[in-house]
Amino acid sequence: MTEERKDVIIVPVMTMTFGEKLDYYSELVGFSFKELSEISGISVGTLSNYRLGKQIPKLGNPKLSQLAEGIVALAKEKGLS
């Protein structure tokens, strides 16, 4: 049986597009895409294309790792773990 918690919002990330996931994590962590660009080294234009579904980094693409590492770094900067 699953315990209900009122302080946690469960979002079905498995059904989200890549762009929706980026927007979700941006809101959850509280970062702008300019901040993510600066920390990840991925241009704002490329991040915009990811958000709009015009581009999606493939598994194994270094940009995918840069993106994940950037999101984690920003979460740590903001005191989230």
N, C-alpha and C positions, 0 to 999 in steps of 0.2 A: 504494500500500500504506500502511496506517495503522500508525504507530508506537505500540506499547503503552507506556503510562506507568503505573507503579504508584502515583504520587502524585496521580493525577487520577481522580475518580470521574465517569463519564459517566451522566447521568440523562436519560431521555427526556422532557424537559419539554413536548414537543409533545403528548404523550398525557395529560398531567396536567390535572386540573380547575384552575380559577382558585384555589380554596382550597388545593389540594395544592401549587400553585406558591408561594403565600404561605408555607405551612408550610416548604417546601423552602428558600426564601430566608431565612426566619427562622433556620433551623438552620445554613445555610451561613454566613451573616454573623454570627450569634450575637446577635440582638436579640430583645427581648420585644415583644409587641404593644402594651404600654403605652408603650414607647420609641417605637415606630413611630407610635402615635397622637400623642404629644407633638410629634414632629418634623414629621409630615405635616399635622397639624391635622384628621385624620379620627378620629372618635370610636372608642373601643374597641368599642362596640356595632356600629358599621358594619363595622369590621374583622372582628368575630366573624361577622357575617352573610355577609361575603365568604368567610370560611374555611368556613362551613357550606353555602355555595352558595345561600343565601336571597336574596342580592343579588349582582350582578356589575356593575361599572361599565362602561358602554358606551364604545366608542372615541370620543374627542372629549370625554368627560366630564372636567371639571377634576380630579375626585377621582382619576382614573387617573394623571394627571400628578403630582399631589401624592403619591400612593402610590409611584410610581417614583422621584421625587426624594427622598422620605423614605428609601427603601431604599438609594439611592446615598449619601446623606449619612451614614447609619448605617455603611455599609461603609467610607467614608472615615474616620469617627471611630475605627473599630476597626483602621485601618491596612491595609485591603484596597483594592485598586484594580481 
